[in-house]
Amino acid sequence: MKRLYVSAVRAVARLLELLGVMGLLDRWAARSRTGLWVRSWFAIYDLEQMVALGVPWWTFEAIDQVERHLSSRESARVFEWGSGASTVWLAARAGSVLTIEHDAEWASGMRSRLPDHVRLLVVPPVGSTRPAVPSAKPGHEGLDFSDYVAAIDRSPDLYDLVVIDGRAREACLARALDHLAPGGLIVFDNVDRERYRDAIAAEGARLEVTWTRGRTPSLPYPTRTALIAAGEQPR
């Protein structure tokens, strides 16, 4: 169903390009958040277009809150699981970005888009009949993402922002909390999925969660992105 939708949207985009409508949408996007949202529908799963539009694939509410958070921190340090348009967006707003990618082919296409203060590390999963850290994403059965999740341990840094937008997100959450700077923030995307909400709920009072829901780049319907801070720990 997803592939069918993307194919249909791209066919419509080609037609709009031929009719000269896409140029009008580009001009609308440059002056209006609504225009940007509508234009982004035709950039779904298109890294080059999403980078050109200058938006990560989170809710617009989350985008605005993260931008304010980063602007309040000088030379903000960012860690990200799952590279993409968000990596380029973060690079323009942070002092340093370390992004972890499991797909070497995708990473190869990303590298030329990244400035010097961004490090992209490829940490592929390992085949296993009994994965210690599995991914529930279809097609990833029999893969262990332990090293991918543990990549955040390679650096002694504490991070002002941690983005969880790749594989094995439930396991990434617990690891992220141990590497969050005081006052830091975690972006946990696609929390429409029940398993992600369950992972957040499992941390209980350890977390302060802001649930954002609404318009999201490249999608004509609302989705949810969670913004998470570490709560006060009991004495």
Secondary structure as a PSIPRED ss2 file (coil, helix, strand):
# PSIPRED VFORMAT (PSIPRED V4.0)

   1 M C   1.000  0.000  0.000
   2 K H   0.000  1.000  0.000
   3 R H   0.000  1.000  0.000
   4 L H   0.000  1.000  0.000
   5 Y H   0.000  1.000  0.000
   6 V H   0.000  1.000  0.000
   7 S H   0.000  1.000  0.000
   8 A H   0.000  1.000  0.000
   9 V H   0.000  1.000  0.000
  10 R H   0.000  1.000  0.000
  11 A H   0.000  1.000  0.000
  12 V H   0.000  1.000  0.000
  13 A H   0.000  1.000  0.000
  14 R H   0.000  1.000  0.000
  15 L H   0.000  1.000  0.000
  16 L H   0.000  1.000  0.000
  17 E H   0.000  1.000  0.000
  18 L H   0.000  1.000  0.000
  19 L H   0.000  1.000  0.000
  20 G C   1.000  0.000  0.000
  21 V H   0.000  1.000  0.000
  22 M H   0.000  1.000  0.000
  23 G H   0.000  1.000  0.000
  24 L H   0.000  1.000  0.000
  25 L H   0.000  1.000  0.000
  26 D H   0.000  1.000  0.000
  27 R H   0.000  1.000  0.000
  28 W H   0.000  1.000  0.000
  29 A H   0.000  1.000  0.000
  30 A H   0.000  1.000  0.000
  31 R H   0.000  1.000  0.000
  32 S C   1.000  0.000  0.000
  33 R H   0.000  1.000  0.000
  34 T H   0.000  1.000  0.000
  35 G H   0.000  1.000  0.000
  36 L H   0.000  1.000  0.000
  37 W H   0.000  1.000  0.000
  38 V H   0.000  1.000  0.000
  39 R H   0.000  1.000  0.000
  40 S H   0.000  1.000  0.000
  41 W H   0.000  1.000  0.000
  42 F H   0.000  1.000  0.000
  43 A H   0.000  1.000  0.000
  44 I C   1.000  0.000  0.000
  45 Y C   1.000  0.000  0.000
  46 D C   1.000  0.000  0.000
  47 L H   0.000  1.000  0.000
  48 E H   0.000  1.000  0.000
  49 Q H   0.000  1.000  0.000
  50 M H   0.000  1.000  0.000
  51 V H   0.000  1.000  0.000
  52 A H   0.000  1.000  0.000
  53 L H   0.000  1.000  0.000
  54 G C   1.000  0.000  0.000
  55 V C   1.000  0.000  0.000
  56 P C   1.000  0.000  0.000
  57 W C   1.000  0.000  0.000
  58 W C   1.000  0.000  0.000
  59 T C   1.000  0.000  0.000
  60 F H   0.000  1.000  0.000
  61 E H   0.000  1.000  0.000
  62 A H   0.000  1.000  0.000
  63 I H   0.000  1.000  0.000
  64 D H   0.000  1.000  0.000
  65 Q H   0.000  1.000  0.000
  66 V H   0.000  1.000  0.000
  67 E H   0.000  1.000  0.000
  68 R H   0.000  1.000  0.000
  69 H H   0.000  1.000  0.000
  70 L H   0.000  1.000  0.000
  71 S H   0.000  1.000  0.000
  72 S C   1.000  0.000  0.000
  73 R C   1.000  0.000  0.000
  74 E C   1.000  0.000  0.000
  75 S C   1.000  0.000  0.000
  76 A C   1.000  0.000  0.000
  77 R E   0.000  0.000  1.000
  78 V E   0.000  0.000  1.000
  79 F E   0.000  0.000  1.000
  80 E E   0.000  0.000  1.000
  81 W E   0.000  0.000  1.000
  82 G C   1.000  0.000  0.000
  83 S C   1.000  0.000  0.000
  84 G C   1.000  0.000  0.000
  85 A H   0.000  1.000  0.000
  86 S H   0.000  1.000  0.000
  87 T H   0.000  1.000  0.000
  88 V H   0.000  1.000  0.000
  89 W H   0.000  1.000  0.000
  90 L H   0.000  1.000  0.000
  91 A H   0.000  1.000  0.000
  92 A C   1.000  0.000  0.000
  93 R C   1.000  0.000  0.000
  94 A C   1.000  0.000  0.000
  95 G C   1.000  0.000  0.000
  96 S E   0.000  0.000  1.000
  97 V E   0.000  0.000  1.000
  98 L E   0.000  0.000  1.000
  99 T E   0.000  0.000  1.000
 100 I E   0.000  0.000  1.000
 101 E E   0.000  0.000  1.000
 102 H C   1.000  0.000  0.000
 103 D C   1.000  0.000  0.000
 104 A H   0.000  1.000  0.000
 105 E H   0.000  1.000  0.000
 106 W H   0.000  1.000  0.000
 107 A H   0.000  1.000  0.000
 108 S H   0.000  1.000  0.000
 109 G H   0.000  1.000  0.000
 110 M H   0.000  1.000  0.000
 111 R H   0.000  1.000  0.000
 112 S C   1.000  0.000  0.000
 113 R C   1.000  0.000  0.000
 114 L C   1.000  0.000  0.000
 115 P C   1.000  0.000  0.000
 116 D C   1.000  0.000  0.000
 117 H C   1.000  0.000  0.000
 118 V E   0.000  0.000  1.000
 119 R E   0.000  0.000  1.000
 120 L E   0.000  0.000  1.000
 121 L E   0.000  0.000  1.000
 122 V E   0.000  0.000  1.000
 123 V C   1.000  0.000  0.000
 124 P C   1.000  0.000  0.000
 125 P C   1.000  0.000  0.000
 126 V E   0.000  0.000  1.000
 127 G E   0.000  0.000  1.000
 128 S C   1.000  0.000  0.000
 129 T C   1.000  0.000  0.000
 130 R C   1.000  0.000  0.000
 131 P C   1.000  0.000  0.000
 132 A C   1.000  0.000  0.000
 133 V C   1.000  0.000  0.000
 134 P C   1.000  0.000  0.000
 135 S C   1.000  0.000  0.000
 136 A C   1.000  0.000  0.000
 137 K C   1.000  0.000  0.000
 138 P C   1.000  0.000  0.000
 139 G C   1.000  0.000  0.000
 140 H C   1.000  0.000  0.000
 141 E C   1.000  0.000  0.000
 142 G C   1.000  0.000  0.000
 143 L E   0.000  0.000  1.000
 144 D E   0.000  0.000  1.000
 145 F C   1.000  0.000  0.000
 146 S H   0.000  1.000  0.000
 147 D H   0.000  1.000  0.000
 148 Y H   0.000  1.000  0.000
 149 V H   0.000  1.000  0.000
 150 A H   0.000  1.000  0.000
 151 A H   0.000  1.000  0.000
 152 I H   0.000  1.000  0.000
 153 D H   0.000  1.000  0.000
 154 R H   0.000  1.000  0.000
 155 S C   1.000  0.000  0.000
 156 P C   1.000  0.000  0.000
 157 D C   1.000  0.000  0.000
 158 L C   1.000  0.000  0.000
 159 Y E   0.000  0.000  1.000
 160 D E   0.000  0.000  1.000
 161 L E   0.000  0.000  1.000
 162 V E   0.000  0.000  1.000
 163 V E   0.000  0.000  1.000
 164 I E   0.000  0.000  1.000
 165 D C   1.000  0.000  0.000
 166 G C   1.000  0.000  0.000
 167 R C   1.000  0.000  0.000
 168 A C   1.000  0.000  0.000
 169 R H   0.000  1.000  0.000
 170 E H   0.000  1.000  0.000
 171 A H   0.000  1.000  0.000
 172 C H   0.000  1.000  0.000
 173 L H   0.000  1.000  0.000
 174 A H   0.000  1.000  0.000
 175 R H   0.000  1.000  0.000
 176 A H   0.000  1.000  0.000
 177 L H   0.000  1.000  0.000
 178 D C   1.000  0.000  0.000
 179 H C   1.000  0.000  0.000
 180 L E   0.000  0.000  1.000
 181 A E   0.000  0.000  1.000
 182 P E   0.000  0.000  1.000
 183 G E   0.000  0.000  1.000
 184 G E   0.000  0.000  1.000
 185 L E   0.000  0.000  1.000
 186 I E   0.000  0.000  1.000
 187 V E   0.000  0.000  1.000
 188 F E   0.000  0.000  1.000
 189 D E   0.000  0.000  1.000
 190 N C   1.000  0.000  0.000
 191 V C   1.000  0.000  0.000
 192 D C   1.000  0.000  0.000
 193 R C   1.000  0.000  0.000
 194 E H   0.000  1.000  0.000
 195 R H   0.000  1.000  0.000
 196 Y H   0.000  1.000  0.000
 197 R H   0.000  1.000  0.000
 198 D H   0.000  1.000  0.000
 199 A H   0.000  1.000  0.000
 200 I H   0.000  1.000  0.000
 201 A H   0.000  1.000  0.000
 202 A H   0.000  1.000  0.000
 203 E C   1.000  0.000  0.000
 204 G H   0.000  1.000  0.000
 205 A H   0.000  1.000  0.000
 206 R H   0.000  1.000  0.000
 207 L E   0.000  0.000  1.000
 208 E E   0.000  0.000  1.000
 209 V E   0.000  0.000  1.000
 210 T E   0.000  0.000  1.000
 211 W E   0.000  0.000  1.000
 212 T E   0.000  0.000  1.000
 213 R E   0.000  0.000  1.000
 214 G E   0.000  0.000  1.000
 215 R E   0.000  0.000  1.000
 216 T E   0.000  0.000  1.000
 217 P C   1.000  0.000  0.000
 218 S C   1.000  0.000  0.000
 219 L E   0.000  0.000  1.000
 220 P E   0.000  0.000  1.000
 221 Y E   0.000  0.000  1.000
 222 P E   0.000  0.000  1.000
 223 T E   0.000  0.000  1.000
 224 R E   0.000  0.000  1.000
 225 T E   0.000  0.000  1.000
 226 A E   0.000  0.000  1.000
 227 L E   0.000  0.000  1.000
 228 I E   0.000  0.000  1.000
 229 A E   0.000  0.000  1.000
 230 A E   0.000  0.000  1.000
 231 G C   1.000  0.000  0.000
 232 E C   1.000  0.000  0.000
 233 Q C   1.000  0.000  0.000
 234 P C   1.000  0.000  0.000
 235 R C   1.000  0.000  0.000
